[in-house]
Amino acid sequence: MHGQPPPGKPFDISERTIRFALRALSAMICRIDEAA
């Protein structure tokens, strides 16, 4: 994928962004479980 940094390069993603992404992902999974 073109968006991925080369191996060995650290990710410039803040912890806040990671937590927000995990929260959104878990919320989406909960909605899918409820709809199933």
PQR file of N, CA, C, O and H, with PARSE charges and radii, in Angstrom:
ATOM      1  N   MET A   1       0.845  -1.206   0.000 -0.4000 1.5000
ATOM      2  CA  MET A   1       0.000   0.000   0.000 -0.0000 2.0000
ATOM      3  C   MET A   1       0.876   1.251   0.000  0.5500 1.7000
ATOM      4  O   MET A   1       1.919   1.297   0.653 -0.5500 1.4000
ATOM      5  N   HIS A   2       0.434   2.257  -0.742 -0.4000 1.5000
ATOM      6  CA  HIS A   2       1.242   3.471  -0.867 -0.0000 2.0000
ATOM      7  C   HIS A   2       1.215   4.298   0.414  0.5500 1.7000
ATOM      8  O   HIS A   2       2.154   5.049   0.676 -0.5500 1.4000
ATOM      9  H   HIS A   2      -0.413   2.219  -1.272  0.4000 1.0000
ATOM     10  N   GLY A   3       0.151   4.174   1.221 -0.4000 1.5000
ATOM     11  CA  GLY A   3       0.038   5.006   2.419 -0.0000 2.0000
ATOM     12  C   GLY A   3       0.911   4.518   3.568  0.5500 1.7000
ATOM     13  O   GLY A   3       1.104   5.241   4.545 -0.5500 1.4000
ATOM     14  H   GLY A   3      -0.612   3.564   1.008  0.4000 1.0000
ATOM     15  N   GLN A   4       1.439   3.309   3.467 -0.4000 1.5000
ATOM     16  CA  GLN A   4       2.221   2.763   4.570 -0.0000 2.0000
ATOM     17  C   GLN A   4       3.646   3.307   4.539  0.5500 1.7000
ATOM     18  O   GLN A   4       4.238   3.392   3.462 -0.5500 1.4000
ATOM     19  H   GLN A   4       1.282   2.722   2.673  0.4000 1.0000
ATOM     20  N   PRO A   5       4.214   3.677   5.682 -0.5600 1.5000
ATOM     21  CA  PRO A   5       5.608   4.128   5.734  0.2800 2.0000
ATOM     22  C   PRO A   5       6.545   2.945   5.536  0.5500 1.7000
ATOM     23  O   PRO A   5       6.131   1.807   5.756 -0.5500 1.4000
ATOM     24  N   PRO A   6       7.779   3.166   5.133 -0.5600 1.5000
ATOM     25  CA  PRO A   6       8.723   2.066   4.940  0.2800 2.0000
ATOM     26  C   PRO A   6       9.033   1.374   6.261  0.5500 1.7000
ATOM     27  O   PRO A   6       8.915   1.997   7.316 -0.5500 1.4000
ATOM     28  N   PRO A   7       9.427   0.097   6.232 -0.5600 1.5000
ATOM     29  CA  PRO A   7       9.724  -0.635   7.477  0.2800 2.0000
ATOM     30  C   PRO A   7      10.801   0.070   8.282  0.5500 1.7000
ATOM     31  O   PRO A   7      11.766   0.593   7.725 -0.5500 1.4000
ATOM     32  N   GLY A   8      10.627   0.080   9.597 -0.4000 1.5000
ATOM     33  CA  GLY A   8      11.624   0.708  10.457 -0.0000 2.0000
ATOM     34  C   GLY A   8      11.293   2.152  10.776  0.5500 1.7000
ATOM     35  O   GLY A   8      11.872   2.727  11.697 -0.5500 1.4000
ATOM     36  H   GLY A   8       9.843  -0.345  10.049  0.4000 1.0000
ATOM     37  N   LYS A   9      10.375   2.746  10.035 -0.4000 1.5000
ATOM     38  CA  LYS A   9      10.012   4.145  10.309 -0.0000 2.0000
ATOM     39  C   LYS A   9       8.903   4.176  11.355  0.5500 1.7000
ATOM     40  O   LYS A   9       7.888   3.501  11.183 -0.5500 1.4000
ATOM     41  H   LYS A   9       9.905   2.278   9.287  0.4000 1.0000
ATOM     42  N   PRO A  10       9.066   4.934  12.427 -0.5600 1.5000
ATOM     43  CA  PRO A  10       8.047   4.980  13.482  0.2800 2.0000
ATOM     44  C   PRO A  10       6.786   5.677  12.986  0.5500 1.7000
ATOM     45  O   PRO A  10       6.852   6.579  12.151 -0.5500 1.4000
ATOM     46  N   PHE A  11       5.660   5.261  13.495 -0.4000 1.5000
ATOM     47  CA  PHE A  11       4.390   5.876  13.122 -0.0000 2.0000
ATOM     48  C   PHE A  11       4.218   7.188  13.877  0.5500 1.7000
ATOM     49  O   PHE A  11       4.510   7.274  15.070 -0.5500 1.4000
ATOM     50  H   PHE A  11       5.605   4.527  14.173  0.4000 1.0000
ATOM     51  N   ASP A  12       3.741   8.206  13.170 -0.4000 1.5000
ATOM     52  CA  ASP A  12       3.516   9.508  13.807 -0.0000 2.0000
ATOM     53  C   ASP A  12       2.048   9.649  14.191  0.5500 1.7000
ATOM     54  O   ASP A  12       1.396  10.637  13.853 -0.5500 1.4000
ATOM     55  H   ASP A  12       3.503   8.136  12.201  0.4000 1.0000
ATOM     56  N   ILE A  13       1.543   8.654  14.897 -0.4000 1.5000
ATOM     57  CA  ILE A  13       0.143   8.689  15.324 -0.0000 2.0000
ATOM     58  C   ILE A  13       0.110   8.880  16.836  0.5500 1.7000
ATOM     59  O   ILE A  13       0.741   8.133  17.584 -0.5500 1.4000
ATOM     60  H   ILE A  13       2.073   7.851  15.172  0.4000 1.0000
ATOM     61  N   SER A  14      -0.627   9.880  17.269 -0.4000 1.5000
ATOM     62  CA  SER A  14      -0.679  10.171  18.699 -0.0000 2.0000
ATOM     63  C   SER A  14      -1.550   9.140  19.413  0.5500 1.7000
ATOM     64  O   SER A  14      -2.380   8.473  18.795 -0.5500 1.4000
ATOM     65  H   SER A  14      -1.140  10.487  16.661  0.4000 1.0000
ATOM     66  N   GLU A  15      -1.347   9.023  20.731 -0.4000 1.5000
ATOM     67  CA  GLU A  15      -2.123   8.049  21.500 -0.0000 2.0000
ATOM     68  C   GLU A  15      -3.602   8.416  21.487  0.5500 1.7000
ATOM     69  O   GLU A  15      -4.465   7.539  21.506 -0.5500 1.4000
ATOM     70  H   GLU A  15      -0.673   9.565  21.234  0.4000 1.0000
ATOM     71  N   ARG A  16      -3.893   9.725  21.455 -0.4000 1.5000
ATOM     72  CA  ARG A  16      -5.292  10.161  21.440 -0.0000 2.0000
ATOM     73  C   ARG A  16      -5.977   9.672  20.170  0.5500 1.7000
ATOM     74  O   ARG A  16      -7.127   9.233  20.208 -0.5500 1.4000
ATOM     75  H   ARG A  16      -3.192  10.438  21.440  0.4000 1.0000
ATOM     76  N   THR A  17      -5.270   9.748  19.047 -0.4000 1.5000
ATOM     77  CA  THR A  17      -5.865   9.298  17.786 -0.0000 2.0000
ATOM     78  C   THR A  17      -6.109   7.797  17.823  0.5500 1.7000
ATOM     79  O   THR A  17      -7.128   7.318  17.325 -0.5500 1.4000
ATOM     80  H   THR A  17      -4.336  10.104  19.017  0.4000 1.0000
ATOM     81  N   ILE A  18      -5.176   7.056  18.411 -0.4000 1.5000
ATOM     82  CA  ILE A  18      -5.333   5.601  18.482 -0.0000 2.0000
ATOM     83  C   ILE A  18      -6.534   5.256  19.361  0.5500 1.7000
ATOM     84  O   ILE A  18      -7.335   4.391  19.006 -0.5500 1.4000
ATOM     85  H   ILE A  18      -4.349   7.446  18.815  0.4000 1.0000
ATOM     86  N   ARG A  19      -6.659   5.922  20.496 -0.4000 1.5000
ATOM     87  CA  ARG A  19      -7.795   5.624  21.384 -0.0000 2.0000
ATOM     88  C   ARG A  19      -9.109   5.961  20.705  0.5500 1.7000
ATOM     89  O   ARG A  19     -10.083   5.219  20.831 -0.5500 1.4000
ATOM     90  H   ARG A  19      -6.008   6.624  20.785  0.4000 1.0000
ATOM     91  N   PHE A  20      -9.146   7.104  19.966 -0.4000 1.5000
ATOM     92  CA  PHE A  20     -10.375   7.488  19.269 -0.0000 2.0000
ATOM     93  C   PHE A  20     -10.731   6.439  18.221  0.5500 1.7000
ATOM     94  O   PHE A  20     -11.898   6.078  18.075 -0.5500 1.4000
ATOM     95  H   PHE A  20      -8.355   7.707  19.863  0.4000 1.0000
ATOM     96  N   ALA A  21      -9.730   5.949  17.494 -0.4000 1.5000
ATOM     97  CA  ALA A  21      -9.990   4.953  16.459 -0.0000 2.0000
ATOM     98  C   ALA A  21     -10.506   3.656  17.086  0.5500 1.7000
ATOM     99  O   ALA A  21     -11.435   3.040  16.562 -0.5500 1.4000
ATOM    100  H   ALA A  21      -8.782   6.243  17.612  0.4000 1.0000
ATOM    101  N   LEU A  22      -9.908   3.240  18.200 -0.4000 1.5000
ATOM    102  CA  LEU A  22     -10.356   2.013  18.855 -0.0000 2.0000
ATOM    103  C   LEU A  22     -11.786   2.170  19.359  0.5500 1.7000
ATOM    104  O   LEU A  22     -12.587   1.240  19.269 -0.5500 1.4000
ATOM    105  H   LEU A  22      -9.153   3.740  18.625  0.4000 1.0000
ATOM    106  N   ARG A  23     -12.107   3.365  19.896 -0.4000 1.5000
ATOM    107  CA  ARG A  23     -13.465   3.594  20.387 -0.0000 2.0000
ATOM    108  C   ARG A  23     -14.462   3.507  19.245  0.5500 1.7000
ATOM    109  O   ARG A  23     -15.509   2.874  19.378 -0.5500 1.4000
ATOM    110  H   ARG A  23     -11.456   4.120  19.970  0.4000 1.0000
ATOM    111  N   ALA A  24     -14.140   4.145  18.116 -0.4000 1.5000
ATOM    112  CA  ALA A  24     -15.058   4.127  16.978 -0.0000 2.0000
ATOM    113  C   ALA A  24     -15.214   2.704  16.450  0.5500 1.7000
ATOM    114  O   ALA A  24     -16.316   2.288  16.092 -0.5500 1.4000
ATOM    115  H   ALA A  24     -13.289   4.659  18.008  0.4000 1.0000
ATOM    116  N   LEU A  25     -14.105   1.955  16.403 -0.4000 1.5000
ATOM    117  CA  LEU A  25     -14.157   0.590  15.895 -0.0000 2.0000
ATOM    118  C   LEU A  25     -15.011  -0.289  16.807  0.5500 1.7000
ATOM    119  O   LEU A  25     -15.827  -1.070  16.318 -0.5500 1.4000
ATOM    120  H   LEU A  25     -13.210   2.293  16.694  0.4000 1.0000
ATOM    121  N   SER A  26     -14.837  -0.175  18.118 -0.4000 1.5000
ATOM    122  CA  SER A  26     -15.613  -0.998  19.044 -0.0000 2.0000
ATOM    123  C   SER A  26     -17.088  -0.634  18.971  0.5500 1.7000
ATOM    124  O   SER A  26     -17.947  -1.511  19.064 -0.5500 1.4000
ATOM    125  H   SER A  26     -14.174   0.460  18.516  0.4000 1.0000
ATOM    126  N   ALA A  27     -17.394   0.659  18.804 -0.4000 1.5000
ATOM    127  CA  ALA A  27     -18.791   1.075  18.705 -0.0000 2.0000
ATOM    128  C   ALA A  27     -19.420   0.493  17.443  0.5500 1.7000
ATOM    129  O   ALA A  27     -20.572   0.059  17.462 -0.5500 1.4000
ATOM    130  H   ALA A  27     -16.696   1.372  18.728  0.4000 1.0000
ATOM    131  N   MET A  28     -18.666   0.486  16.354 -0.4000 1.5000
ATOM    132  CA  MET A  28     -19.188  -0.060  15.101 -0.0000 2.0000
ATOM    133  C   MET A  28     -19.426  -1.554  15.250  0.5500 1.7000
ATOM    134  O   MET A  28     -20.420  -2.072  14.740 -0.5500 1.4000
ATOM    135  H   MET A  28     -17.731   0.840  16.338  0.4000 1.0000
ATOM    136  N   ILE A  29     -18.534  -2.256  15.939 -0.4000 1.5000
ATOM    137  CA  ILE A  29     -18.703  -3.697  16.142 -0.0000 2.0000
ATOM    138  C   ILE A  29     -19.949  -3.956  16.990  0.5500 1.7000
ATOM    139  O   ILE A  29     -20.692  -4.901  16.724 -0.5500 1.4000
ATOM    140  H   ILE A  29     -17.727  -1.836  16.354  0.4000 1.0000
ATOM    141  N   CYS A  30     -20.178  -3.133  17.998 -0.4000 1.5000
ATOM    142  CA  CYS A  30     -21.366  -3.310  18.843 -0.0000 2.0000
ATOM    143  C   CYS A  30     -22.630  -3.141  18.005  0.5500 1.7000
ATOM    144  O   CYS A  30     -23.586  -3.898  18.165 -0.5500 1.4000
ATOM    145  H   CYS A  30     -19.574  -2.365  18.214  0.4000 1.0000
ATOM    146  N   ARG A  31     -22.639  -2.155  17.116 -0.4000 1.5000
ATOM    147  CA  ARG A  31     -23.823  -1.942  16.275 -0.0000 2.0000
ATOM    148  C   ARG A  31     -24.043  -3.136  15.360  0.5500 1.7000
ATOM    149  O   ARG A  31     -25.180  -3.545  15.127 -0.5500 1.4000
ATOM    150  H   ARG A  31     -21.861  -1.539  16.986  0.4000 1.0000
ATOM    151  N   ILE A  32     -22.954  -3.695  14.842 -0.4000 1.5000
ATOM    152  CA  ILE A  32     -23.091  -4.853  13.948 -0.0000 2.0000
ATOM    153  C   ILE A  32     -23.644  -6.041  14.739  0.5500 1.7000
ATOM    154  O   ILE A  32     -24.484  -6.785  14.232 -0.5500 1.4000
ATOM    155  H   ILE A  32     -22.030  -3.362  15.031  0.4000 1.0000
ATOM    156  N   ASP A  33     -23.179  -6.221  15.971 -0.4000 1.5000
ATOM    157  CA  ASP A  33     -23.667  -7.336  16.788 -0.0000 2.0000
ATOM    158  C   ASP A  33     -25.146  -7.162  17.101  0.5500 1.7000
ATOM    159  O   ASP A  33     -25.897  -8.137  17.113 -0.5500 1.4000
ATOM    160  H   ASP A  33     -22.497  -5.617  16.383  0.4000 1.0000
ATOM    161  N   GLU A  34     -25.573  -5.918  17.355 -0.4000 1.5000
ATOM    162  CA  GLU A  34     -26.984  -5.682  17.660 -0.0000 2.0000
ATOM    163  C   GLU A  34     -27.850  -5.926  16.426  0.5500 1.7000
ATOM    164  O   GLU A  34     -28.965  -6.435  16.537 -0.5500 1.4000
ATOM    165  H   GLU A  34     -24.963  -5.126  17.346  0.4000 1.0000
ATOM    166  N   ALA A  35     -27.337  -5.561  15.252 -0.4000 1.5000
ATOM    167  CA  ALA A  35     -28.120  -5.721  14.027 -0.0000 2.0000
ATOM    168  C   ALA A  35     -28.220  -7.194  13.627  0.5500 1.7000
ATOM    169  O   ALA A  35     -29.203  -7.599  13.005 -0.5500 1.4000
ATOM    170  H   ALA A  35     -26.431  -5.148  15.161  0.4000 1.0000
ATOM    171  N   ALA A  36     -27.230  -7.986  13.971 -0.4000 1.5000
ATOM    172  CA  ALA A  36     -27.229  -9.396  13.576 -0.0000 2.0000
ATOM    173  C   ALA A  36     -28.334 -10.167  14.301  0.5500 1.7000
ATOM    174  O   ALA A  36     -28.485 -11.371  14.093 -0.5500 1.4000
ATOM    175  H   ALA A  36     -26.432  -7.658  14.476  0.4000 1.0000
TER
END
